[in-house]
Amino acid sequence: MTANDSLIAENLGRVREKIAAAAKRSGRTADDITLVAVTKYVGVEEIQALQAAGCSHFGESRPQQLWQKAAALDPSIQWHMIGHLQRNKVRKTLPLVSLLHSCDSRRLLDTLNQTAGELQLQVPILLEVNISGESAKHGLEPGQVQGLLATAKDYPHLEIRGLMAMAGLEGGTGAAEADFEKLRKLRDQLQKNCPACASLHELSMGMSRDFEAAIEQGATIVRVGSSLFEGIDR
Ligand SMILES: *Cc1c(COP(=O)(O)O)cnc(C)c1O
């Protein structure tokens, strides 16, 4: 085990403890929360260190990086695509991912469904919502999601599992918490008219700086990157 490997294992242990504590505060257990280790900052060795320490879900925000890392690593890894996906990268990405977090437009959903059909895949997805309203952020407008869900049966090759969002950059933890609460309330509202072919169980929200607040607000999936790699030599 290298020095980096042990630092990564320690960092992971600390993040898991915080996840367990936040889950408990929200009346749940650590098993109710999936940790997606975001590896966009690191290479194959760091991912292997996390795997050895018990991590099995990994997230990338750029498709090319996901392709390269998936090709170099153990096929048992569950990959999560968490960044904006251009339509011309869909065909190569779909066979690799266990959950696509970033479905942010109807055009992308159309392409995903068509390509998944051609590849004979059923693809689990989340609908990304621009909950903070920041113009630089990708995502559906909160008001668009209801209409989209109503047409979920038009996407037979996609399995809608829930919603994903990022908190706004401004305003610190308090503002982030308010964004997470908004997403949960939107989900609760949408659930009243959710078609049987879709589910809104999953809430993918929270990153290194705010994952505890996200869990307290109902996150079922957190996407944590930098906290796992603190102090390592690159
Ligand atoms: C990079 C990234 C993360 C992880 O961010 P950290 O602050 O490094 O934990 C989470 N979600 C998305 C969409 C990202 O791009």
The ligand as an SDF file (V2000), in Angstrom:
LIG
                    3D

 15 15  0  0  0  0  0  0  0  0999 V2000
  -17.0650   17.4400   -9.6500 C   0  0  0  0  0  0  0  0  0  0  0  0
  -18.4620   17.1390   -9.3640 C   0  0  0  0  0  0  0  0  0  0  0  0
  -18.8370   16.6580   -8.0970 C   0  0  0  0  0  0  0  0  0  0  0  0
  -17.8620   16.4520   -6.9470 C   0  0  0  0  0  0  0  0  0  0  0  0
  -17.4030   17.6780   -6.4790 O   0  0  0  0  0  0  0  0  0  0  0  0
  -16.4450   17.7890   -5.1740 P   0  0  0  0  0  0  0  0  0  0  0  0
  -16.6380   19.1730   -4.7260 O   0  0  0  0  0  0  0  0  0  0  0  0
  -15.0810   17.5510   -5.6870 O   0  0  0  0  0  0  0  0  0  0  0  0
  -16.8860   16.7900   -4.2050 O   0  0  0  0  0  0  0  0  0  0  0  0
  -20.1780   16.3520   -7.8960 C   0  0  0  0  0  0  0  0  0  0  0  0
  -21.0980   16.5160   -8.8720 N   0  0  0  0  0  0  0  0  0  0  0  0
  -20.7760   16.9750  -10.0940 C   0  0  0  0  0  0  0  0  0  0  0  0
  -21.8450   17.1250  -11.1230 C   0  0  0  0  0  0  0  0  0  0  0  0
  -19.4540   17.3070  -10.3860 C   0  0  0  0  0  0  0  0  0  0  0  0
  -19.1360   17.7610  -11.5980 O   0  0  0  0  0  0  0  0  0  0  0  0
  1  2  1  0
  2  3  1  0
  2 14  2  0
  3  4  1  0
  3 10  2  0
  4  5  1  0
  5  6  1  0
  6  7  2  0
  6  8  1  0
  6  9  1  0
 10 11  1  0
 11 12  2  0
 12 13  1  0
 12 14  1  0
 14 15  1  0
M  END
$$$$
